[in-house]
Amino acid sequence: GCGSLAWAEIARRTLNCNWKIFMAISLTNAAAERVRSYLENRDKALGLRLGVTETGCSGYSYVINYAEEIADDDVVFEDKGVTVVVTPEALQLIDGTEVDFVKNGLNEAFSFRNPNIKGECGCGESFNV
């Protein structure tokens, strides 16, 4: 294991204990407001959990949930008063991503600007790196 790490060092931890400075996951004001308003109504939610799953027409798609616990190997970021929790495996694919919350007519959804992607499918829900 990596041993115990100071809070400030958690955001630089990787799976094999090599050190790398991550660009971090950030939120737009709209996304931060949406998450904060939701978290106020959920007692157990600690923040936003952002991940990926292998699927979709381009290889990966985003998974967004509310974090009810933080595992020892999770990487934790803080932006605009919101805690963002990511597994080290997912972070390799989404490091530097900005999360937005977009309202378009009756539809509203989180959207993602990921600097690592080499291609996205037309639906914008999956990507490859």
C-alpha positions as CSV (number, residue, x, y, z in Angstrom):
1,G,0.0,0.0,0.0
2,C,0.9,3.6,-0.1
3,G,0.8,4.1,3.6
4,S,-1.0,7.1,5.2
5,L,-0.9,10.3,3.1
6,A,-1.6,13.9,4.1
7,W,-4.8,15.3,2.8
8,A,-2.9,17.7,0.4
9,E,-1.1,14.7,-1.1
10,I,-4.2,12.6,-1.8
11,A,-4.9,14.4,-5.1
12,R,-1.4,13.4,-6.4
13,R,-1.7,9.7,-5.6
14,T,-1.9,7.0,-8.3
15,L,-2.5,3.3,-8.2
16,N,1.1,2.2,-7.9
17,C,2.2,5.0,-5.5
18,N,4.1,6.9,-8.1
19,W,3.6,10.6,-7.8
20,K,1.9,12.6,-10.5
21,I,0.2,16.0,-10.3
22,F,-3.3,15.7,-11.6
23,M,-4.9,18.6,-13.5
24,A,-8.0,18.0,-11.3
25,I,-11.7,17.7,-12.0
26,S,-13.5,21.1,-12.0
27,L,-17.1,22.2,-12.0
28,T,-18.8,25.1,-13.7
29,N,-20.9,27.4,-11.5
30,A,-24.1,25.8,-12.9
31,A,-22.8,22.3,-12.1
32,A,-21.7,23.3,-8.6
33,E,-25.0,24.9,-7.8
34,R,-26.9,21.8,-9.0
35,V,-24.8,19.4,-7.0
36,R,-24.9,21.6,-3.8
37,S,-28.7,22.0,-4.0
38,Y,-29.0,18.2,-4.4
39,L,-26.6,17.4,-1.5
40,E,-28.5,19.7,0.9
41,N,-31.4,17.2,0.6
42,R,-29.4,14.1,1.1
43,D,-28.1,13.4,4.5
44,K,-25.5,10.7,3.6
45,A,-24.1,12.3,0.4
46,L,-20.6,13.6,0.9
47,G,-20.1,14.9,-2.7
48,L,-20.1,14.0,-6.3
49,R,-18.7,10.7,-7.6
50,L,-17.5,10.9,-11.2
51,G,-16.4,7.7,-13.0
52,V,-16.4,5.9,-16.3
53,T,-17.7,2.6,-17.6
54,E,-16.7,0.7,-20.7
55,T,-19.7,1.1,-23.0
56,G,-21.2,3.2,-25.7
57,C,-20.3,3.6,-29.3
58,S,-16.8,5.1,-28.6
59,G,-15.5,2.9,-25.7
60,Y,-16.3,4.7,-22.4
61,S,-19.2,6.6,-21.0
62,Y,-19.4,8.8,-17.9
63,V,-21.0,7.7,-14.7
64,I,-22.1,10.4,-12.3
65,N,-23.5,9.6,-8.8
66,Y,-23.5,11.1,-5.4
67,A,-20.7,9.9,-3.1
68,E,-22.0,8.4,0.1
69,E,-18.5,7.2,1.2
70,I,-14.9,7.8,0.2
71,A,-12.7,4.8,-0.2
72,D,-9.0,4.8,0.9
73,D,-7.8,4.8,-2.7
74,D,-10.2,7.4,-4.1
75,V,-8.8,10.7,-5.2
76,V,-10.7,13.7,-3.8
77,F,-10.9,17.2,-5.3
78,E,-12.7,20.3,-4.0
79,D,-14.1,22.9,-6.4
80,K,-16.6,25.7,-5.6
81,G,-17.5,24.1,-2.3
82,V,-18.2,20.7,-3.8
83,T,-16.2,17.5,-3.0
84,V,-15.6,15.5,-6.2
85,V,-14.5,11.8,-5.7
86,V,-12.9,9.8,-8.4
87,T,-11.2,6.3,-8.5
88,P,-7.6,6.3,-9.6
89,E,-8.5,4.1,-12.6
90,A,-11.2,6.6,-13.8
91,L,-9.0,9.6,-13.2
92,Q,-6.5,8.4,-15.8
93,L,-9.2,8.8,-18.4
94,I,-10.9,11.9,-17.2
95,D,-8.2,14.0,-15.5
96,G,-8.7,17.7,-16.4
97,T,-12.4,17.2,-17.2
98,E,-14.8,20.1,-16.5
99,V,-18.3,19.1,-15.5
100,D,-21.1,21.4,-16.6
101,F,-24.9,21.3,-16.0
102,V,-26.8,22.3,-19.1
103,K,-30.5,23.1,-19.4
104,N,-31.8,22.9,-23.0
105,G,-35.6,23.4,-23.2
106,L,-37.2,20.7,-21.0
107,N,-34.0,18.7,-20.9
108,E,-31.3,19.2,-18.3
109,A,-28.2,17.1,-17.8
110,F,-24.6,17.1,-16.7
111,S,-22.1,17.5,-19.6
112,F,-18.4,16.9,-19.7
113,R,-15.4,18.7,-21.3
114,N,-12.6,16.1,-21.2
115,P,-9.2,17.2,-22.6
116,N,-8.0,13.6,-23.0
117,I,-10.5,12.4,-25.5
118,K,-9.5,11.6,-29.1
119,G,-13.1,11.0,-30.3
120,E,-16.7,11.3,-29.1
121,C,-19.7,9.7,-30.6
122,G,-22.5,11.9,-31.9
123,C,-24.6,11.4,-28.8
124,G,-21.8,13.0,-26.6
125,E,-22.3,10.3,-23.9
126,S,-19.3,8.2,-24.8
127,F,-15.7,8.8,-25.7
128,N,-12.3,7.2,-26.4
129,V,-8.8,8.2,-25.2
